[in-house]
Amino acid sequence: MNTSAVSSIQEVAALAQVSTATASRALSRPEMVALSTRQRVMQAAQELAYQPNALARSLRQRETRTIGLIVSDILNPFHALLAKGVQDTAEQHNYVTFLFNSDEQPEKEARAIRTLLGHLPKGLIVVPTSGTRQHLASLPELPVVELDRVTGNPEATTITVDNIGGAHAATTHLLGLGHQRIGMIVGRQDISTAVERQRGYQQALSEAGLDADPALIRSGNHREAAGYQAAHELLALPPHQRPTALFVGNNEMTIGAVLAARELGLEIPRDLSLVGFDDSRWAQTMSPPLTVIAQPAYALGQHACEHLLGLLGGKRASTPAQMQLPTELIIRHSTGPPPLS
């Protein structure tokens, strides 16, 4: 029997010499079909390597075991690990994850939500954009977990990291090495993680008796090109104004900052110390290996999925869960004392 193509229920029915409806019932509701008929259908399905379309059946029955996941940049290794943590956990509980990428665009996120609703998801995990709170307002009955970022909705279940503490640790590390002109490349100010990381940076400077100099802060859109442009602007300042160290708000912008420093002929860490937010394989293997604030990305995805499944199981607490995981400062070779004047 040729099984190179996907077999249909009609082919199973023809081989078993029963109607299509009977074949379908034998596979989905076997108790409704006579034993001998059921055995013929099962034998035919086995010979044809027939795989029933579980999603189509679920949609017909208005019941699925699917959840949605929307990340903001699937090309970012951090978001890829988030997604894997969610998907692996969902599979352990026999759920299927539909993955969407918003590209940091509220309009694309809205389209993803509309598409997802057509598949009757049981719940949604979302890494928010600036438009998420508005989008979710129209989904009052769908359980939602906000992952990595928050929309500011006090009723939301959120799984995040200690962004303020991580940024504070990065800046304190640079201060401890003797740096005083510490620049920061921060993300978009309508995203909670960027706001929190800038707050941690400013707090560390204040505790050291320093004011955050607006001239040493640049805002980017979380992408490599924005990190390159921001770093180029800061590092092209005259030597007495140029920062001796940079703290960069995410790993994609950190790549851009490294490229800008190299283009300008600055050696890391002799001429410029650099700390990035997020760890990755490239951060560990580049020359020199980067000092970073590491986030438990996979664990974030796991916890987000576990909390969503808890909501699906009716485990709604009197107050929404707001879990915050710790970050870790990993010191490598991209930081050192400031250059001699």
RADA-V89722 format. One record per residue. N is the residue number from 1. PHI is phi in radians with two decimals (* if undefined). D_FIRST is the distance of its C-alpha to the first C-alpha in whole Angstrom. Layout:
N,PHI,D_FIRST + N,PHI,D_FIRST
//
This chain:
1,*,0 + 2,-1.38,4 + 3,-2.06,6 + 4,-1.20,9 + 5,-1.81,11 + 6,-1.23,12 + 7,-1.40,11 + 8,-1.87,14 + 9,-1.15,15 + 10,-1.14,15 + 11,-1.16,11 + 12,-1.08,12 + 13,-1.07,15 + 14,-1.12,13 + 15,-1.18,11 + 16,-1.47,14 + 17,1.04,16 + 18,-2.35,18 + 19,-1.29,20 + 20,-1.07,19 + 21,-1.09,23 + 22,-1.16,22 + 23,-1.06,18 + 24,-1.11,21 + 25,-1.14,23 + 26,-1.10,21 + 27,-1.59,20 + 28,-1.78,24 + 29,-2.35,26 + 30,-1.05,25 + 31,-1.16,28 + 32,-1.63,28 + 33,-2.14,25 + 34,-1.02,26 + 35,-1.02,24 + 36,-1.11,22 + 37,-1.15,21 + 38,-1.05,20 + 39,-1.13,18 + 40,-1.13,16 + 41,-1.15,15 + 42,-1.11,15 + 43,-1.13,13 + 44,-1.14,10 + 45,-1.08,11 + 46,-1.17,11 + 47,-1.11,7 + 48,-1.57,7 + 49,0.93,10 + 50,-1.27,12 + 51,-2.06,16 + 52,-1.17,18 + 53,-1.43,21 + 54,-1.12,24 + 55,-1.15,26 + 56,-1.07,26 + 57,-1.09,26 + 58,-1.11,29 + 59,-1.15,31 + 60,-1.11,30 + 61,-1.55,32 + 62,1.01,35 + 63,-2.57,34 + 64,-2.30,33 + 65,-2.10,33 + 66,-2.12,34 + 67,-2.26,37 + 68,-1.82,38 + 69,-2.38,40 + 70,-2.08,42 + 71,-1.87,43 + 72,-1.66,46 + 73,-2.81,45 + 74,-1.18,41 + 75,-1.33,42 + 76,-1.36,45 + 77,-0.98,44 + 78,-1.06,46 + 79,-1.24,44 + 80,-1.11,41 + 81,-1.20,42 + 82,-0.96,43 + 83,-1.08,39 + 84,-1.13,38 + 85,-1.07,40 + 86,-1.16,39 + 87,-1.12,35 + 88,-1.06,35 + 89,-1.18,37 + 90,-1.08,36 + 91,-1.10,32 + 92,-1.09,34 + 93,-1.90,35 + 94,1.09,31 + 95,-1.95,33 + 96,-1.80,31 + 97,-1.83,34 + 98,-1.66,34 + 99,-1.79,36 + 100,-2.24,38 + 101,-2.11,41 + 102,-1.53,44 + 103,0.99,46 + 104,1.11,49 + 105,-1.92,49 + 106,-0.97,50 + 107,-1.15,48 + 108,-1.21,45 + 109,-1.08,45 + 110,-1.07,46 + 111,-1.14,43 + 112,-1.08,41 + 113,-1.12,42 + 114,-1.09,41 + 115,-1.11,38 + 116,-1.06,37 + 117,-1.07,39 + 118,-1.18,36 + 119,-1.79,34 + 120,0.90,36 + 121,-1.20,37 + 122,-1.40,39 + 123,-2.96,41 + 124,-2.44,42 + 125,-2.01,43 + 126,-2.38,45 + 127,-1.58,47 + 128,-1.16,50 + 129,-1.75,51 + 130,-1.20,55 + 131,-1.77,53 + 132,-1.09,51 + 133,-1.04,54 + 134,-1.16,54 + 135,-1.12,50 + 136,-1.33,50 + 137,-1.08,53 + 138,-1.56,51 + 139,-2.13,48 + 140,-1.13,50 + 141,-1.66,48 + 142,-1.66,45 + 143,-1.08,46 + 144,-2.33,46 + 145,-2.11,47 + 146,-1.57,49 + 147,-2.03,48 + 148,1.30,50 + 149,-2.04,53 + 150,-2.24,54 + 151,-1.60,55 + 152,1.66,59 + 153,-1.32,57 + 154,-1.17,59 + 155,-1.58,57 + 156,-1.47,54 + 157,-1.49,52 + 158,-2.26,52 + 159,-2.19,51 + 160,-2.39,53 + 161,-2.02,55 + 162,-1.41,58 + 163,-1.16,59 + 164,-1.11,63 + 165,-1.11,63 + 166,-1.14,61 + 167,-1.14,63 + 168,-1.09,66 + 169,-1.12,65 + 170,-1.10,64 + 171,-1.21,67 + 172,-1.09,69 + 173,-1.05,68 + 174,-1.18,69 + 175,-1.09,72 + 176,-1.14,73 + 177,-1.47,72 + 178,1.86,75 + 179,-1.33,74 + 180,-2.16,75 + 181,-1.64,74 + 182,-1.84,70 + 183,-1.52,68 + 184,-2.36,65 + 185,-1.86,62 + 186,-1.84,61 + 187,-1.38,58 + 188,-1.09,59 + 189,-1.40,61 + 190,-1.75,59 + 191,-2.05,57 + 192,-1.07,58 + 193,-1.10,57 + 194,-1.14,59 + 195,-1.09,62 + 196,-1.18,62 + 197,-1.19,62 + 198,-1.18,65 + 199,-1.12,66 + 200,-1.11,66 + 201,-1.06,67 + 202,-1.17,70 + 203,-1.11,71 + 204,-1.11,71 + 205,-1.11,73 + 206,-1.08,76 + 207,-1.14,76 + 208,-1.57,77 + 209,1.41,80 + 210,-2.00,78 + 211,-1.63,77 + 212,-1.21,74 + 213,-1.51,75 + 214,-0.98,73 + 215,-1.23,73 + 216,-1.82,71 + 217,-2.09,68 + 218,-2.24,65 + 219,-1.85,62 + 220,-2.25,59 + 221,-1.89,56 + 222,1.34,54 + 223,-1.90,52 + 224,-0.99,53 + 225,-1.06,55 + 226,-1.19,57 + 227,-1.13,58 + 228,-1.09,59 + 229,-1.10,61 + 230,-1.10,63 + 231,-1.15,63 + 232,-1.06,65 + 233,-1.08,67 + 234,-1.22,68 + 235,-1.41,68 + 236,-1.52,70 + 237,-1.12,73 + 238,-0.98,76 + 239,-0.90,76 + 240,-1.33,79 + 241,-1.86,77 + 242,-1.13,73 + 243,-1.15,71 + 244,-1.57,71 + 245,-2.59,68 + 246,-2.23,65 + 247,-1.96,63 + 248,-1.97,60 + 249,-1.33,58 + 250,-2.78,55 + 251,-1.24,52 + 252,-1.15,52 + 253,-1.19,55 + 254,-1.12,56 + 255,-1.01,54 + 256,-1.07,56 + 257,-1.14,59 + 258,-1.09,59 + 259,-1.11,58 + 260,-1.13,61 + 261,-1.07,63 + 262,-1.14,62 + 263,-1.08,63 + 264,-1.48,66 + 265,1.33,67 + 266,-1.62,67 + 267,-1.68,66 + 268,-1.71,64 + 269,-1.74,66 + 270,-1.03,69 + 271,-1.72,70 + 272,-2.67,68 + 273,-1.59,66 + 274,-2.45,63 + 275,-2.18,61 + 276,-1.89,58 + 277,-1.82,56 + 278,1.93,53 + 279,-1.82,51 + 280,-2.91,48 + 281,-1.10,47 + 282,-1.15,49 + 283,-1.15,52 + 284,-1.38,52 + 285,-1.84,52 + 286,-1.22,54 + 287,-2.03,57 + 288,-1.41,59 + 289,-1.01,57 + 290,-1.50,57 + 291,-1.30,59 + 292,-2.47,57 + 293,-1.72,57 + 294,-1.58,54 + 295,-1.94,52 + 296,-1.41,49 + 297,-1.04,47 + 298,-1.10,44 + 299,-1.13,46 + 300,-1.03,47 + 301,-1.10,43 + 302,-1.03,43 + 303,-1.10,46 + 304,-1.07,45 + 305,-1.17,42 + 306,-1.08,43 + 307,-1.17,46 + 308,-1.13,44 + 309,-1.11,42 + 310,-1.10,45 + 311,-1.12,46 + 312,-1.17,43 + 313,-1.49,44 + 314,1.49,47 + 315,-1.57,49 + 316,-1.49,52 + 317,-1.36,55 + 318,-1.13,58 + 319,-2.15,58 + 320,-1.05,55 + 321,-1.25,54 + 322,-2.36,55 + 323,-1.53,54 + 324,-2.23,56 + 325,-1.62,54 + 326,-1.36,57 + 327,-1.83,57 + 328,-2.41,58 + 329,-1.41,60 + 330,-1.94,58 + 331,-1.58,61 + 332,-2.08,60 + 333,-2.13,62 + 334,-1.67,62 + 335,-2.23,65 + 336,-2.87,69 + 337,-1.08,72 + 338,-1.17,74 + 339,-1.14,75 + 340,-1.18,78 + 341,-1.23,80
//
